[in-house]
């Protein structure tokens, strides 16, 4: 259900109706490079029974928790769709702390779900999978029987007792209703059939494919496309990854009719409730909300002239080391003036590069052990007066934002994180606690 407290751009919605955007999208005829998400929920129906059967077999073998080993946003989608109780652990990094945390649990009760959406770098996934399977073997548990793998057609799967094939034409941020996310969610105990029913609960009679002004996907898509800035309240990381695909350079820029848009995707609580009602509120079944948001983002991409299902690859080049400030290595491009010697100074120079550009704080760290980093988003926004986003890897920061990427030393082998881009700054923490203190003080002194 969509409730809008702001004026709906009726002329834009009428244009979408005239251009038959909803029905063309449903028919995979909107020119998207990776349209496999469009009818994924329908195609996944036969998967529900298979996943339930595998879950029952693993449960009979004593499995009570699952680890989703992945390199992309499929883990974010699986977590968004998984059961409310934390039976699914997302392991999408070779970070030593997170790997060690999984190994400290009861391995006799552990199942691995290795999810490899198309195009992800699987080197880190293979390395982490090998570590976990060796640990299971050392405990006398058959690691192959405890591993379920999801791979695209023709991709070599890891050693696994069950292998499920996922679609080849889907970007991993759009995998919510594909096997890449549904299988780990289901192995963790989610009812895949109920999730797919929920996805269609807010689309009665195929309303999202209907070319009419009452189609909520068209309304929300028009609002998203016309907003200079979109804030998501109560959102999962999976929601954020969809919307960030609309940020950054826009080949076609329509007139902005909503300078700032707040979209609430859950019940407002705490500080969110104190800020008052959202401009748009999406309510109902969580799977249905995610399903609606997928279509709305695709509609917004059409209006903006971009394909959010096929975002440009993240920059691979790591800027050179500029200097070390205590426990923090600062990497930056030639834009950083010679003589800059502190994290605060580097942040100041980064912010001076582009007027009032938004800032993206992006962390390749452990969301549990390094959770204090997320608090810096609000502090950075308050100190700079700029729109500031925060994402944990494997998500990606919005394209075009000034990126502050935070990484840390790891023990397990794996691929290095992609670079922060030519206008970005990488802060690498050798001592995580000391490094986070240095960063917090630098933000406070801006």
C-alpha positions in Angstrom: 0.0 0.0 0.0 1.3 3.5 -0.9 0.2 6.6 0.9 1.6 9.9 -0.4 1.5 13.1 1.6 3.0 15.1 -1.2 1.4 16.1 -4.5 1.7 13.4 -7.2 3.1 14.7 -10.5 0.0 13.8 -12.5 1.4 15.0 -15.8 4.4 12.6 -15.4 2.2 9.7 -14.4 0.0 10.4 -17.5 3.1 10.3 -19.6 4.0 6.9 -18.2 0.5 5.7 -18.9 0.6 6.9 -22.5 4.0 5.3 -23.1 2.7 2.0 -21.6 5.7 1.8 -19.4 4.1 -0.6 -16.9 3.0 -3.2 -19.4 6.3 -2.9 -21.4 8.2 -3.4 -18.2 6.2 -6.5 -17.4 6.9 -7.8 -20.9 10.6 -7.2 -20.6 10.3 -4.7 -23.4 11.6 -1.5 -21.6 15.2 -2.0 -22.9 16.8 -3.1 -19.7 20.0 -5.0 -20.0 19.2 -7.4 -17.2 15.5 -7.9 -17.0 15.6 -11.3 -15.1 14.1 -9.8 -12.0 10.8 -8.8 -13.7 9.1 -12.2 -13.5 11.4 -13.8 -11.0 8.7 -14.2 -8.4 6.5 -16.1 -10.8 9.4 -18.3 -12.1 10.5 -19.1 -8.5 7.2 -20.8 -7.6 8.5 -24.4 -8.1 11.5 -23.5 -5.9 9.3 -23.2 -2.8 8.9 -27.0 -2.4 12.5 -27.8 -3.2 13.8 -25.4 -0.6 11.4 -26.6 2.0 12.5 -30.2 1.4 16.2 -29.3 1.7 15.5 -27.3 4.8 13.7 -30.2 6.4 16.5 -32.6 5.6 19.1 -30.3 7.1 16.9 -29.7 10.2 16.7 -33.5 10.6 20.5 -33.5 10.6 20.6 -31.0 13.5 21.0 -27.7 11.5 19.5 -24.7 13.3 21.4 -21.8 11.6 22.7 -20.9 8.2 25.5 -18.8 6.8 25.0 -17.1 3.4 28.4 -16.9 1.8 28.2 -14.4 -1.1 30.1 -11.5 -2.7 27.2 -9.4 -3.6 23.9 -7.8 -2.6 22.1 -11.1 -2.8 23.0 -11.5 0.9 21.3 -8.2 1.7 18.2 -9.4 -0.1 18.3 -12.8 1.7 18.5 -11.0 5.0 15.6 -8.7 4.1 13.4 -11.7 3.3 14.7 -14.1 6.0 12.9 -15.0 9.2 12.7 -12.4 11.9 14.9 -14.3 14.3 18.6 -14.1 13.4 19.1 -17.6 12.0 20.8 -16.3 8.8 24.3 -14.9 9.1 25.5 -13.0 6.0 29.1 -13.6 5.3 30.0 -11.4 2.3 33.6 -10.5 3.2 36.8 -12.2 4.1 37.0 -9.9 7.2 38.9 -11.8 9.9 36.5 -10.8 12.6 33.4 -12.0 10.9 34.8 -15.3 9.7 36.1 -16.0 13.2 32.7 -15.1 14.7 31.1 -17.8 12.5 33.7 -20.3 13.4 33.1 -19.7 17.1 29.5 -20.9 16.9 28.2 -24.5 17.0 29.5 -25.9 13.8 27.5 -29.1 14.3 24.3 -27.0 13.7 25.6 -25.0 10.7 24.7 -25.1 7.0 26.4 -23.1 4.3 24.5 -21.5 1.4 27.0 -20.2 -1.3 25.2 -17.7 -3.5 27.0 -16.5 -6.6 24.9 -14.1 -8.7 26.1 -13.3 -12.2 29.2 -11.1 -12.4 30.3 -11.2 -8.8 34.0 -11.8 -8.0 34.0 -15.2 -6.5 37.6 -15.4 -5.3 36.8 -14.2 -1.8 33.7 -16.5 -1.7 35.7 -19.5 -2.7 38.4 -18.7 0.0 35.8 -18.2 2.8 33.9 -21.3 1.7 37.1 -23.4 1.9 37.8 -22.1 5.4 34.3 -22.9 6.6 34.2 -26.3 5.0 37.6 -27.2 6.4 36.3 -26.2 9.9 33.2 -28.4 9.4 35.4 -31.3 8.3 37.6 -30.9 11.4 34.5 -31.2 13.6 33.5 -34.5 11.9 30.8 -33.0 9.8 30.5 -33.7 6.1 31.0 -30.2 4.6 29.6 -31.1 1.2 26.3 -32.4 2.6 26.0 -29.2 4.6 26.6 -26.9 1.6 23.9 -25.6 -0.8 25.1 -23.6 -3.8 23.2 -21.2 -6.1 25.0 -20.4 -9.4 24.1 -19.1 -12.9 23.8 -21.5 -15.8 27.2 -22.9 -16.8 29.0 -21.6 -13.7 31.2 -24.1 -11.8 29.6 -24.6 -8.4 31.6 -25.2 -5.2 31.5 -28.6 -3.7 27.9 -28.9 -2.5 25.3 -31.5 -1.8 22.6 -29.4 -3.5 23.1 -27.1 -6.5 20.4 -24.7 -7.6 20.5 -22.8 -10.9 19.6 -19.1 -10.9 19.0 -16.8 -13.8 21.8 -15.3 -15.8 20.2 -12.0 -16.7 19.9 -10.3 -13.3 22.2 -7.9 -11.4 22.8 -9.0 -7.9 21.1 -6.0 -6.3 17.9 -7.2 -8.0 18.0 -10.8 -6.9 15.4 -10.6 -4.1 12.9 -13.0 -5.7 15.5 -15.2 -7.4 17.1 -18.3 -6.0 20.2 -16.3 -5.2 18.3 -14.7 -2.2 15.4 -17.1 -1.8 17.5 -20.2 -1.2 19.5 -18.8 1.7 16.4 -17.2 3.2 14.6 -20.5 2.9 17.4 -22.6 4.3 17.4 -20.2 7.3 13.7 -21.1 7.9 11.8 -18.6 5.8 8.7 -19.9 4.0 9.6 -19.3 0.4 6.0 -19.9 -0.8 4.7 -17.3 1.7 7.4 -14.8 0.5 6.3 -15.2 -3.1 2.6 -14.8 -2.1 3.5 -11.7 -0.1 5.3 -10.3 -3.2 2.1 -10.5 -5.1 -0.2 -9.4 -2.2 0.3 -5.7 -3.1 -0.2 -6.4 -6.8 -3.8 -7.6 -6.9 -4.8 -8.6 -10.4 -1.4 -7.6 -11.8 -1.9 -3.9 -11.0 1.8 -3.2 -11.2 1.7 -4.2 -14.9 -1.4 -2.1 -15.6 -1.1 1.2 -17.6 -3.2 3.4 -15.4 -2.8 6.3 -13.0 -3.8 4.1 -10.1 -0.7 1.9 -10.5 1.4 2.6 -7.4 4.6 1.6 -9.2 4.1 4.5 -11.7 3.2 7.0 -8.9 6.2 6.0 -6.7 8.5 5.9 -9.8 7.5 9.4 -10.8 8.2 10.7 -7.3 11.6 9.0 -7.1 12.7 10.3 -10.5 11.7 13.9 -9.6 13.4 14.0 -6.3 16.8 15.7 -6.0 17.4 13.8 -2.9 15.7 10.6 -1.5 15.8 9.6 2.1 14.7 6.1 3.1 13.3 5.7 6.7 13.1 2.3 8.3 14.6 0.7 5.2 16.5 -2.5 4.8 19.9 -2.4 3.1 18.2 -4.2 0.2 15.9 -1.1 -0.3 18.9 1.2 -0.1 20.8 -0.6 -2.8 17.9 -0.4 -5.2 17.4 3.4 -4.8 21.1 4.3 -4.9 21.2 3.0 -8.5 19.2 6.2 -9.4 21.8 8.5 -7.9 24.8 10.1 -9.7 25.1 11.4 -13.2 21.9 11.5 -15.1 22.0 11.5 -19.0 18.5 12.9 -19.1 17.4 15.2 -16.3 13.7 16.1 -16.1 12.5 19.1 -14.1 12.7 18.5 -10.4 9.3 18.6 -8.8 10.3 17.2 -5.4 13.6 18.7 -4.0 13.6 16.2 -1.1 11.6 13.0 -0.7 11.3 10.9 2.4 10.1 7.4 1.8 9.2 5.2 4.9 9.3 1.5 4.2 8.4 0.4 7.7 6.7 1.6 10.9 8.2 4.9 12.1 9.8 4.6 15.5 12.0 6.7 17.7 13.8 9.5 15.9 11.9 8.8 12.7 8.6 9.3 14.4 9.9 12.5 16.0 10.6 13.9 12.5 7.0 13.7 11.6 5.2 11.9 8.8 7.1 10.7 5.7 6.3 12.1 2.3 5.5 8.6 1.1 4.8 5.6 3.3 4.9 2.0 2.0 3.1 -0.5 4.2 2.0 -4.1 4.0 3.9 -7.3 3.6 7.7 -6.7 3.5 8.1 -8.9 0.4 5.3 -6.9 -1.3 7.0 -3.6 -0.4 10.3 -4.8 -1.9 8.5 -6.0 -5.0 6.8 -2.6 -5.4 10.0 -0.7 -4.9 11.8 -2.8 -7.6 9.2 -1.8 -10.1 9.1 1.9 -9.0 12.9 2.1 -9.3 12.7 0.7 -12.8 10.1 3.2 -13.7 12.2 6.0 -12.3 15.2 4.8 -14.3 13.1 5.0 -17.5 12.2 8.6 -16.7 15.8 9.5 -15.9 17.3 7.8 -19.0 19.3 5.3 -16.9 19.2 1.5 -16.5 19.3 0.8 -12.8 19.4 -2.9 -13.5 22.9 -2.6 -15.1 24.9 0.0 -13.1 28.4 0.8 -14.2 31.1 -1.3 -12.5 32.7 0.0 -9.4 36.2 1.5 -10.0 38.9 -1.0 -9.4 41.9 1.3 -9.1 43.1 2.0 -5.6 44.4 5.6 -5.1 48.0 5.7 -3.9 48.9 6.0 -0.3 49.2 9.7 0.6 50.2 9.5 4.3 49.6 7.7 7.5 47.8 9.4 10.5 48.3 7.1 13.5 46.5 3.8 12.7 45.0 5.1 9.5 46.4 4.9 6.0 45.0 7.7 3.8 44.7 6.9 0.1 43.7 9.7 -2.3 44.2 10.8 -5.9 46.3 13.8 -7.1 43.6 16.2 -5.9 44.8 15.9 -2.3 47.3 18.8 -1.8 50.9 17.9 -0.8 51.5 18.4 2.8 48.1 17.2 4.0 48.9 15.0 7.0 45.7 14.3 9.0 42.4 12.5 8.4 40.6 15.7 9.2 42.7 17.6 6.6 41.9 15.0 3.9 38.2 15.1 4.7 38.3 18.9 4.5 40.0 18.8 1.1 37.6 16.1 -0.2 34.5 18.2 0.8 36.0 21.3 -0.9 36.2 19.5 -4.2 32.5 19.8 -5.2 30.3 22.4 -3.6 27.4 20.8 -1.8 27.8 17.3 -3.4 26.4 14.4 -1.3 28.8 12.3 0.7 28.8 8.5 0.8 30.3 6.8 3.8 31.0 3.2 2.7 32.5 0.5 5.0 34.3 -2.7 4.2 34.3 -3.7 7.9 32.3 -5.9 10.3 28.8 -4.6 10.9 28.8 -6.2 14.3 32.3 -5.6 15.7 32.6 -2.2 14.0 29.0 -1.0 14.4 30.1 2.3 15.9 31.1 3.5 12.4 27.5 3.8 11.3 26.9 6.5 14.0 29.3 8.7 12.0 26.8 9.2 9.2 24.6 11.5 11.3 27.6 13.3 12.7 29.1 13.9 9.2 25.8 15.1 7.9 25.4 17.5 10.8 28.9 18.9 10.6 28.9 19.4 6.8 25.2 20.2 6.2 25.2 17.7 3.3 23.2 14.7 2.4 25.2 11.8 3.7 24.5 8.1 3.1 26.0 5.1 4.8 26.4 1.5 3.4 28.2 -1.6 4.5 29.9 -3.7 1.8 29.0 -5.5 -0.3 26.5 -2.8 -1.1 27.8 0.1 -3.3 27.7 3.8 -2.5 25.6 6.0 -4.8 27.4 6.8 -8.0 28.6 10.4 -8.3 28.8 11.0 -4.5 32.0 12.0 -2.8 32.9 8.6 -1.3 34.7 8.0 2.0 35.6 4.4 1.9 36.7 2.7 5.2 38.6 -0.6 5.1 40.6 -2.6 7.7 43.3 -5.2 7.9 42.0 -8.8 7.3 43.6 -12.2 7.8 41.8 -14.4 5.3 42.9 -14.2 1.7 40.4 -12.6 -0.7 40.1 -9.9 -3.4 40.8 -6.3 -2.4 37.7 -4.1 -2.2 37.2 -1.9 -5.3 38.5 1.6 -5.2 36.5 4.6 -4.1 36.7 6.4 -7.5 38.8 9.3 -8.6 37.0 11.8 -6.3 37.0 9.4 -3.4 39.1 8.9 -0.3 40.1 5.5 1.2 40.8 5.3 4.9 42.4 2.0 5.8 42.5 1.1 9.5 45.5 -1.0 10.8 44.1 -0.9 14.3 40.3 -0.8 14.0 39.5 0.7 17.4 42.3 3.3 17.3 41.4 4.1 13.7 37.8 4.6 14.4 38.6 7.0 17.2 40.8 9.0 14.8 38.0 9.1 12.2 35.4 10.1 14.8 37.6 13.0 16.1 38.3 14.1 12.5 34.6 14.3 11.7 33.9 16.1 15.0 36.6 18.8 14.2 35.3 19.5 10.6 
